[in-house]
Amino acid sequence: MPGALDDSASPSTLEKHGGPELQRTGRLFGGLTLDVKRKAPWFWSDFWDGLSLQCLASFLFLYCACMSPVITFGGLLGEATSGHISAMESLLGASMAGVVYSLFAGQPLTILGSTGPVLVFEKILYKFCK
């Protein structure tokens, strides 16, 4: 198979394909420590660069794009569950899931929200439990 690694490839040829940041350090969390040290000079500038008008506009757009389906499907869910689970609970759940996902996934701009299949599932689950 072309491009596949075979057993004849020596470790020295494999190590030449990455930079120094991809090399093993031999210490627990050694790569993370080196990465933080390497990026520390730009830490505060990353926050200050985010205060530009273009970043603010994209932030507001993403906020509206994420919150409008959550509120819409939350209202529909409120009708389907006789008000037991509504827009406020959906908003709280989406907010908590978004914060946890952005902290642990490494992708802070992934859009999370309620969708039609989730609404159908929760409606069926509510009727089943009722």
VMD Tcl script that builds the backbone (N, CA, C; Angstrom):
set m [mol new atoms 390]
animate dup $m
set s [atomselect $m all]
$s set {name element resname resid chain x y z} {
  {N N MET 1 A 0.860 -1.173 0.000}
  {CA C MET 1 A 0.000 0.000 0.000}
  {C C MET 1 A 0.903 1.231 0.000}
  {N N PRO 2 A 0.739 2.121 -0.978}
  {CA C PRO 2 A 1.599 3.297 -1.049}
  {C C PRO 2 A 1.365 4.233 0.127}
  {N N GLY 3 A 2.435 4.762 0.673}
  {CA C GLY 3 A 2.337 5.729 1.759}
  {C C GLY 3 A 2.220 5.104 3.138}
  {N N ALA 4 A 2.052 3.787 3.217}
  {CA C ALA 4 A 1.903 3.140 4.517}
  {C C ALA 4 A 3.287 2.883 5.107}
  {N N LEU 5 A 3.361 2.898 6.415}
  {CA C LEU 5 A 4.619 2.609 7.097}
  {C C LEU 5 A 4.809 1.106 7.155}
  {N N ASP 6 A 5.998 0.672 6.867}
  {CA C ASP 6 A 6.297 -0.743 6.988}
  {C C ASP 6 A 7.281 -0.955 8.136}
  {N N ASP 7 A 7.592 -2.210 8.396}
  {CA C ASP 7 A 8.468 -2.531 9.520}
  {C C ASP 7 A 9.910 -2.131 9.275}
  {N N SER 8 A 10.275 -1.870 7.998}
  {CA C SER 8 A 11.663 -1.529 7.702}
  {C C SER 8 A 11.987 -0.069 7.997}
  {N N ALA 9 A 10.977 0.747 8.277}
  {CA C ALA 9 A 11.219 2.162 8.572}
  {C C ALA 9 A 11.868 2.290 9.943}
  {N N SER 10 A 13.011 2.921 9.986}
  {CA C SER 10 A 13.716 3.064 11.255}
  {C C SER 10 A 13.153 4.235 12.048}
  {N N PRO 11 A 13.279 4.219 13.373}
  {CA C PRO 11 A 12.773 5.323 14.195}
  {C C PRO 11 A 13.439 6.651 13.864}
  {N N SER 12 A 14.680 6.624 13.398}
  {CA C SER 12 A 15.356 7.887 13.096}
  {C C SER 12 A 14.733 8.574 11.889}
  {N N THR 13 A 14.211 7.795 10.923}
  {CA C THR 13 A 13.558 8.434 9.777}
  {C C THR 13 A 12.182 8.951 10.144}
  {N N LEU 14 A 11.530 8.309 11.110}
  {CA C LEU 14 A 10.218 8.768 11.525}
  {C C LEU 14 A 10.308 10.059 12.327}
  {N N GLU 15 A 11.378 10.258 13.089}
  {CA C GLU 15 A 11.503 11.433 13.940}
  {C C GLU 15 A 11.792 12.694 13.142}
  {N N LYS 16 A 12.238 12.596 11.916}
  {CA C LYS 16 A 12.594 13.770 11.134}
  {C C LYS 16 A 11.382 14.481 10.560}
  {N N HIS 17 A 10.189 13.921 10.706}
  {CA C HIS 17 A 9.000 14.521 10.121}
  {C C HIS 17 A 8.341 15.559 11.016}
  {N N GLY 18 A 8.776 15.746 12.227}
  {CA C GLY 18 A 8.156 16.692 13.138}
  {C C GLY 18 A 9.169 17.675 13.686}
  {N N GLY 19 A 8.671 18.779 14.190}
  {CA C GLY 19 A 9.524 19.787 14.796}
  {C C GLY 19 A 9.885 19.415 16.222}
  {N N PRO 20 A 10.607 20.306 16.899}
  {CA C PRO 20 A 11.008 20.003 18.282}
  {C C PRO 20 A 9.825 19.946 19.243}
  {N N GLU 21 A 8.718 20.593 18.897}
  {CA C GLU 21 A 7.560 20.560 19.793}
  {C C GLU 21 A 6.849 19.210 19.770}
  {N N LEU 22 A 7.170 18.347 18.801}
  {CA C LEU 22 A 6.540 17.034 18.730}
  {C C LEU 22 A 7.418 15.918 19.300}
  {N N GLN 23 A 8.576 16.260 19.804}
  {CA C GLN 23 A 9.494 15.260 20.346}
  {C C GLN 23 A 9.113 14.914 21.781}
  {N N ARG 24 A 9.336 13.672 22.159}
  {CA C ARG 24 A 9.071 13.234 23.532}
  {C C ARG 24 A 10.083 13.875 24.479}
  {N N THR 25 A 9.602 14.289 25.642}
  {CA C THR 25 A 10.492 14.889 26.634}
  {C C THR 25 A 10.939 13.880 27.677}
  {N N GLY 26 A 10.161 12.835 27.876}
  {CA C GLY 26 A 10.510 11.843 28.882}
  {C C GLY 26 A 10.042 12.216 30.274}
  {N N ARG 27 A 9.366 13.350 30.417}
  {CA C ARG 27 A 8.843 13.788 31.712}
  {C C ARG 27 A 7.321 13.815 31.654}
  {N N LEU 28 A 6.685 13.690 32.794}
  {CA C LEU 28 A 5.242 13.777 32.877}
  {C C LEU 28 A 4.811 15.214 32.549}
  {N N PHE 29 A 3.962 15.381 31.585}
  {CA C PHE 29 A 3.479 16.682 31.105}
  {C C PHE 29 A 4.619 17.578 30.621}
  {N N GLY 30 A 5.708 16.984 30.167}
  {CA C GLY 30 A 6.846 17.765 29.689}
  {C C GLY 30 A 6.518 18.565 28.443}
  {N N GLY 31 A 5.772 17.980 27.523}
  {CA C GLY 31 A 5.388 18.688 26.310}
  {C C GLY 31 A 4.461 19.848 26.595}
  {N N LEU 32 A 3.530 19.662 27.527}
  {CA C LEU 32 A 2.625 20.742 27.909}
  {C C LEU 32 A 3.385 21.887 28.558}
  {N N THR 33 A 4.339 21.568 29.414}
  {CA C THR 33 A 5.151 22.595 30.068}
  {C C THR 33 A 5.950 23.402 29.043}
  {N N LEU 34 A 6.562 22.706 28.091}
  {CA C LEU 34 A 7.326 23.413 27.059}
  {C C LEU 34 A 6.417 24.258 26.180}
  {N N ASP 35 A 5.216 23.758 25.901}
  {CA C ASP 35 A 4.271 24.519 25.079}
  {C C ASP 35 A 3.839 25.799 25.784}
  {N N VAL 36 A 3.560 25.724 27.087}
  {CA C VAL 36 A 3.175 26.917 27.850}
  {C C VAL 36 A 4.330 27.915 27.899}
  {N N LYS 37 A 5.554 27.435 28.089}
  {CA C LYS 37 A 6.711 28.334 28.112}
  {C C LYS 37 A 6.930 29.000 26.761}
  {N N ARG 38 A 6.707 28.260 25.693}
  {CA C ARG 38 A 6.904 28.800 24.354}
  {C C ARG 38 A 5.846 29.860 23.997}
  {N N LYS 39 A 4.634 29.709 24.504}
  {CA C LYS 39 A 3.551 30.633 24.152}
  {C C LYS 39 A 3.322 31.723 25.196}
  {N N ALA 40 A 4.015 31.693 26.300}
  {CA C ALA 40 A 3.823 32.668 27.375}
  {C C ALA 40 A 4.027 34.122 26.940}
  {N N PRO 41 A 4.985 34.451 26.072}
  {CA C PRO 41 A 5.147 35.858 25.690}
  {C C PRO 41 A 3.936 36.451 24.972}
  {N N TRP 42 A 3.111 35.628 24.359}
  {CA C TRP 42 A 1.955 36.132 23.612}
  {C C TRP 42 A 0.650 35.939 24.365}
  {N N PHE 43 A 0.710 35.543 25.631}
  {CA C PHE 43 A -0.507 35.229 26.386}
  {C C PHE 43 A -1.436 36.431 26.493}
  {N N TRP 44 A -0.946 37.564 26.979}
  {CA C TRP 44 A -1.809 38.734 27.180}
  {C C TRP 44 A -2.212 39.367 25.860}
  {N N SER 45 A -1.355 39.305 24.841}
  {CA C SER 45 A -1.735 39.904 23.562}
  {C C SER 45 A -2.885 39.145 22.914}
  {N N ASP 46 A -3.030 37.855 23.206}
  {CA C ASP 46 A -4.166 37.109 22.666}
  {C C ASP 46 A -5.485 37.661 23.199}
  {N N PHE 47 A -5.511 38.064 24.461}
  {CA C PHE 47 A -6.730 38.643 25.019}
  {C C PHE 47 A -6.962 40.050 24.492}
  {N N TRP 48 A -5.913 40.864 24.398}
  {CA C TRP 48 A -6.074 42.239 23.915}
  {C C TRP 48 A -6.451 42.276 22.437}
  {N N ASP 49 A -5.940 41.342 21.646}
  {CA C ASP 49 A -6.311 41.283 20.235}
  {C C ASP 49 A -7.769 40.908 20.051}
  {N N GLY 50 A -8.330 40.199 21.013}
  {CA C GLY 50 A -9.734 39.809 20.944}
  {C C GLY 50 A -10.696 40.940 21.226}
  {N N LEU 51 A -10.208 42.100 21.649}
  {CA C LEU 51 A -11.085 43.231 21.945}
  {C C LEU 51 A -11.298 44.139 20.740}
  {N N SER 52 A -10.914 43.703 19.561}
  {CA C SER 52 A -11.122 44.530 18.363}
  {C C SER 52 A -12.593 44.493 17.952}
  {N N LEU 53 A -12.987 45.417 17.113}
  {CA C LEU 53 A -14.381 45.524 16.689}
  {C C LEU 53 A -14.804 44.311 15.861}
  {N N GLN 54 A -13.897 43.794 15.046}
  {CA C GLN 54 A -14.223 42.631 14.227}
  {C C GLN 54 A -14.471 41.395 15.104}
  {N N CYS 55 A -13.684 41.221 16.153}
  {CA C CYS 55 A -13.897 40.095 17.066}
  {C C CYS 55 A -15.202 40.258 17.839}
  {N N LEU 56 A -15.517 41.476 18.221}
  {CA C LEU 56 A -16.770 41.724 18.927}
  {C C LEU 56 A -17.964 41.399 18.036}
  {N N ALA 57 A -17.901 41.781 16.762}
  {CA C ALA 57 A -18.995 41.490 15.825}
  {C C ALA 57 A -19.167 39.984 15.634}
  {N N SER 58 A -18.063 39.259 15.497}
  {CA C SER 58 A -18.177 37.809 15.318}
  {C C SER 58 A -18.676 37.144 16.595}
  {N N PHE 59 A -18.276 37.675 17.756}
  {CA C PHE 59 A -18.760 37.141 19.029}
  {C C PHE 59 A -20.271 37.308 19.142}
  {N N LEU 60 A -20.778 38.489 18.819}
  {CA C LEU 60 A -22.220 38.722 18.901}
  {C C LEU 60 A -22.991 37.865 17.902}
  {N N PHE 61 A -22.431 37.692 16.704}
  {CA C PHE 61 A -23.090 36.847 15.713}
  {C C PHE 61 A -23.170 35.402 16.197}
  {N N LEU 62 A -22.057 34.874 16.718}
  {CA C LEU 62 A -22.063 33.500 17.214}
  {C C LEU 62 A -22.986 33.337 18.419}
  {N N TYR 63 A -23.050 34.361 19.263}
  {CA C TYR 63 A -23.948 34.305 20.415}
  {C C TYR 63 A -25.393 34.177 19.944}
  {N N CYS 64 A -25.778 35.020 18.986}
  {CA C CYS 64 A -27.152 34.954 18.466}
  {C C CYS 64 A -27.397 33.658 17.709}
  {N N ALA 65 A -26.402 33.190 16.961}
  {CA C ALA 65 A -26.558 31.953 16.206}
  {C C ALA 65 A -26.692 30.745 17.127}
  {N N CYS 66 A -26.056 30.784 18.281}
  {CA C CYS 66 A -26.143 29.664 19.226}
  {C C CYS 66 A -27.388 29.732 20.089}
  {N N MET 67 A -27.793 30.921 20.472}
  {CA C MET 67 A -28.884 31.057 21.425}
  {C C MET 67 A -30.272 30.979 20.776}
  {N N SER 68 A -30.409 31.419 19.528}
  {CA C SER 68 A -31.747 31.414 18.924}
  {C C SER 68 A -32.326 30.004 18.774}
  {N N PRO 69 A -31.569 28.987 18.313}
  {CA C PRO 69 A -32.186 27.654 18.275}
  {C C PRO 69 A -32.459 27.085 19.662}
  {N N VAL 70 A -31.605 27.419 20.635}
  {CA C VAL 70 A -31.824 26.905 21.993}
  {C C VAL 70 A -33.127 27.460 22.550}
  {N N ILE 71 A -33.368 28.737 22.354}
  {CA C ILE 71 A -34.597 29.352 22.861}
  {C C ILE 71 A -35.811 28.845 22.086}
  {N N THR 72 A -35.676 28.702 20.766}
  {CA C THR 72 A -36.788 28.219 19.940}
  {C C THR 72 A -37.168 26.796 20.318}
  {N N PHE 73 A -36.190 25.906 20.329}
  {CA C PHE 73 A -36.498 24.523 20.679}
  {C C PHE 73 A -36.860 24.388 22.151}
  {N N GLY 74 A -36.366 25.273 22.998}
  {CA C GLY 74 A -36.775 25.273 24.397}
  {C C GLY 74 A -38.244 25.617 24.548}
  {N N GLY 75 A -38.714 26.575 23.752}
  {CA C GLY 75 A -40.140 26.906 23.777}
  {C C GLY 75 A -40.997 25.752 23.290}
  {N N LEU 76 A -40.561 25.084 22.220}
  {CA C LEU 76 A -41.293 23.917 21.723}
  {C C LEU 76 A -41.261 22.775 22.734}
  {N N LEU 77 A -40.128 22.631 23.402}
  {CA C LEU 77 A -40.022 21.594 24.421}
  {C C LEU 77 A -40.922 21.911 25.615}
  {N N GLY 78 A -41.084 23.195 25.934}
  {CA C GLY 78 A -41.993 23.587 27.005}
  {C C GLY 78 A -43.427 23.204 26.700}
  {N N GLU 79 A -43.822 23.360 25.424}
  {CA C GLU 79 A -45.172 22.936 25.025}
  {C C GLU 79 A -45.306 21.422 25.070}
  {N N ALA 80 A -44.254 20.709 24.662}
  {CA C ALA 80 A -44.321 19.244 24.607}
  {C C ALA 80 A -44.300 18.610 25.990}
  {N N THR 81 A -43.693 19.268 26.975}
  {CA C THR 81 A -43.570 18.682 28.319}
  {C C THR 81 A -44.442 19.387 29.348}
  {N N SER 82 A -45.420 20.111 28.903}
  {CA C SER 82 A -46.340 20.844 29.790}
  {C C SER 82 A -45.598 21.805 30.707}
  {N N GLY 83 A -44.524 22.402 30.223}
  {CA C GLY 83 A -43.790 23.409 30.976}
  {C C GLY 83 A -42.771 22.873 31.959}
  {N N HIS 84 A -42.569 21.549 32.001}
  {CA C HIS 84 A -41.581 20.997 32.932}
  {C C HIS 84 A -40.141 21.301 32.492}
  {N N ILE 85 A -39.895 21.227 31.207}
  {CA C ILE 85 A -38.589 21.586 30.649}
  {C C ILE 85 A -38.866 22.615 29.569}
  {N N SER 86 A -38.353 23.843 29.747}
  {CA C SER 86 A -38.669 24.888 28.777}
  {C C SER 86 A -37.397 25.624 28.367}
  {N N ALA 87 A -37.550 26.862 27.917}
  {CA C ALA 87 A -36.436 27.627 27.355}
  {C C ALA 87 A -35.343 27.905 28.387}
  {N N MET 88 A -35.712 28.187 29.621}
  {CA C MET 88 A -34.698 28.487 30.644}
  {C C MET 88 A -33.820 27.274 30.936}
  {N N GLU 89 A -34.423 26.107 31.037}
  {CA C GLU 89 A -33.645 24.896 31.286}
  {C C GLU 89 A -32.770 24.562 30.082}
  {N N SER 90 A -33.308 24.762 28.874}
  {CA C SER 90 A -32.519 24.514 27.665}
  {C C SER 90 A -31.350 25.481 27.573}
  {N N LEU 91 A -31.587 26.733 27.917}
  {CA C LEU 91 A -30.529 27.741 27.892}
  {C C LEU 91 A -29.438 27.419 28.919}
  {N N LEU 92 A -29.832 27.026 30.110}
  {CA C LEU 92 A -28.864 26.656 31.141}
  {C C LEU 92 A -28.071 25.421 30.730}
  {N N GLY 93 A -28.759 24.417 30.198}
  {CA C GLY 93 A -28.086 23.190 29.776}
  {C C GLY 93 A -27.110 23.432 28.634}
  {N N ALA 94 A -27.526 24.233 27.637}
  {CA C ALA 94 A -26.641 24.530 26.511}
  {C C ALA 94 A -25.443 25.359 26.967}
  {N N SER 95 A -25.646 26.267 27.911}
  {CA C SER 95 A -24.543 27.080 28.425}
  {C C SER 95 A -23.524 26.225 29.171}
  {N N MET 96 A -24.005 25.349 30.040}
  {CA C MET 96 A -23.089 24.485 30.788}
  {C C MET 96 A -22.355 23.527 29.850}
  {N N ALA 97 A -23.062 22.955 28.892}
  {CA C ALA 97 A -22.421 22.038 27.944}
  {C C ALA 97 A -21.397 22.772 27.087}
  {N N GLY 98 A -21.709 23.998 26.685}
  {CA C GLY 98 A -20.771 24.772 25.880}
  {C C GLY 98 A -19.505 25.124 26.636}
  {N N VAL 99 A -19.628 25.496 27.894}
  {CA C VAL 99 A -18.457 25.836 28.702}
  {C C VAL 99 A -17.590 24.604 28.929}
  {N N VAL 100 A -18.209 23.489 29.302}
  {CA C VAL 100 A -17.441 22.259 29.544}
  {C C VAL 100 A -16.778 21.793 28.250}
  {N N TYR 101 A -17.508 21.857 27.140}
  {CA C TYR 101 A -16.953 21.406 25.864}
  {C C TYR 101 A -15.781 22.283 25.432}
  {N N SER 102 A -15.930 23.588 25.587}
  {CA C SER 102 A -14.849 24.474 25.151}
  {C C SER 102 A -13.615 24.355 26.039}
  {N N LEU 103 A -13.793 24.023 27.312}
  {CA C LEU 103 A -12.644 23.862 28.198}
  {C C LEU 103 A -11.869 22.579 27.934}
  {N N PHE 104 A -12.579 21.504 27.615}
  {CA C PHE 104 A -11.921 20.212 27.503}
  {C C PHE 104 A -11.712 19.734 26.074}
  {N N ALA 105 A -12.360 20.342 25.086}
  {CA C ALA 105 A -12.243 19.856 23.715}
  {C C ALA 105 A -11.156 20.572 22.938}
  {N N GLY 106 A -10.743 21.739 23.375}
  {CA C GLY 106 A -9.726 22.476 22.635}
  {C C GLY 106 A -10.282 23.218 21.438}
  {N N GLN 107 A -11.588 23.267 21.286}
  {CA C GLN 107 A -12.225 23.978 20.185}
  {C C GLN 107 A -13.303 24.891 20.763}
  {N N PRO 108 A -12.956 26.082 21.194}
  {CA C PRO 108 A -13.928 26.916 21.907}
  {C C PRO 108 A -15.047 27.475 21.044}
  {N N LEU 109 A -14.926 27.440 19.725}
  {CA C LEU 109 A -15.971 28.028 18.891}
  {C C LEU 109 A -16.904 27.008 18.277}
  {N N THR 110 A -16.911 25.787 18.763}
  {CA C THR 110 A -17.844 24.794 18.260}
  {C C THR 110 A -19.246 25.169 18.720}
  {N N ILE 111 A -20.192 25.177 17.790}
  {CA C ILE 111 A -21.554 25.591 18.112}
  {C C ILE 111 A -22.315 24.404 18.676}
  {N N LEU 112 A -22.808 24.556 19.885}
  {CA C LEU 112 A -23.608 23.531 20.532}
  {C C LEU 112 A -25.020 24.064 20.678}
  {N N GLY 113 A -25.978 23.214 20.542}
  {CA C GLY 113 A -27.341 23.689 20.740}
  {C C GLY 113 A -28.349 22.579 20.570}
  {N N SER 114 A -29.583 22.914 20.833}
  {CA C SER 114 A -30.673 21.968 20.720}
  {C C SER 114 A -31.084 21.841 19.258}
  {N N THR 115 A -31.469 20.641 18.862}
  {CA C THR 115 A -31.886 20.394 17.486}
  {C C THR 115 A -33.215 19.652 17.482}
  {N N GLY 116 A -33.752 19.479 16.302}
  {CA C GLY 116 A -35.025 18.783 16.148}
  {C C GLY 116 A -35.023 17.368 16.685}
  {N N PRO 117 A -34.022 16.541 16.331}
  {CA C PRO 117 A -34.011 15.178 16.882}
  {C C PRO 117 A -33.929 15.132 18.408}
  {N N VAL 118 A -33.226 16.087 19.014}
  {CA C VAL 118 A -33.166 16.138 20.480}
  {C C VAL 118 A -34.552 16.454 21.040}
  {N N LEU 119 A -35.278 17.349 20.385}
  {CA C LEU 119 A -36.635 17.693 20.812}
  {C C LEU 119 A -37.550 16.473 20.723}
  {N N VAL 120 A -37.469 15.739 19.630}
  {CA C VAL 120 A -38.295 14.545 19.467}
  {C C VAL 120 A -37.948 13.503 20.527}
  {N N PHE 121 A -36.654 13.299 20.766}
  {CA C PHE 121 A -36.223 12.334 21.785}
  {C C PHE 121 A -36.748 12.725 23.167}
  {N N GLU 122 A -36.622 14.001 23.538}
  {CA C GLU 122 A -37.068 14.424 24.867}
  {C C GLU 122 A -38.582 14.363 24.995}
  {N N LYS 123 A -39.298 14.605 23.905}
  {CA C LYS 123 A -40.758 14.512 23.932}
  {C C LYS 123 A -41.190 13.060 24.138}
  {N N ILE 124 A -40.543 12.134 23.423}
  {CA C ILE 124 A -40.861 10.714 23.582}
  {C C ILE 124 A -40.491 10.240 24.988}
  {N N LEU 125 A -39.339 10.669 25.486}
  {CA C LEU 125 A -38.912 10.288 26.830}
  {C C LEU 125 A -39.868 10.832 27.891}
  {N N TYR 126 A -40.354 12.060 27.694}
  {CA C TYR 126 A -41.305 12.642 28.648}
  {C C TYR 126 A -42.609 11.856 28.663}
  {N N LYS 127 A -43.104 11.519 27.474}
  {CA C LYS 127 A -44.365 10.751 27.422}
  {C C LYS 127 A -44.168 9.356 28.000}
  {N N PHE 128 A -43.016 8.760 27.799}
  {CA C PHE 128 A -42.726 7.443 28.348}
  {C C PHE 128 A -42.686 7.492 29.877}
  {N N CYS 129 A -42.090 8.532 30.447}
  {CA C CYS 129 A -41.972 8.656 31.893}
  {C C CYS 129 A -43.277 9.106 32.555}
  {N N LYS 130 A -44.122 9.749 31.801}
  {CA C LYS 130 A -45.388 10.246 32.337}
  {C C LYS 130 A -46.295 9.087 32.608}
}
mol reanalyze $m
mol bondsrecalc $m
mol representation Tube
mol addrep $m
